Amino acid sequence: MLLDGKANDVIILSLKGVTDMTDYFIIASGTSDTHVRSLGERLQDDLKKSDKLRPNHVEGLQQGRWVLLDYVDFVVHLFHPTLRNYYQLERLWGDAEEVKITAAGGDAQVKNTSGAGSDLDNDRDAEAMLAEKPAKKPAAPRKRSKSGGSGK
């Protein structure tokens, strides 16, 4: 979905084992405030239609500089390029494993870059964010613990 909207530099960070706040960060950039807003709105609409998913929390959609869509099991960060370079979430969460994204035959595929076993085959949330075809509806989101943190 993000790749279809011409998002730039899309990456997925697996936060499993790093924090209990969420399982994945999906980070992407738009080319302008309008593009970032459009990516956020389209993603919300597509996930609502295809998987009946609604974000638990949304920030920054009106401004379009940094849009945060919190779906509990995954959090989407959509940045204006200047802010992405400033905050450098990829560096901040350097302990997280980056999940390789490849496009094959027009369909986005998610591949683990560590070479270690991964449960991504069972957890289709990340692929649903990228692929045109919706994944099966995930299990009900788990509730966040008080110690899980709140933030960006």
Secondary structure, DSSP 4 states (H G I P E B T S, - for coil): -TTTTT-EEEEEEE-TTT-SS-SEEEEEE-SSHHHHHHHHHHHHHHHHHHH----SEEESTTT-SEEEEE-SSEEEEEE-HHHHHHH-HHHHTTTSEEEEEEEETTEEEEEESSSS--STTT--HHHHHH-SSPPPPPPPPPPPPGGG----
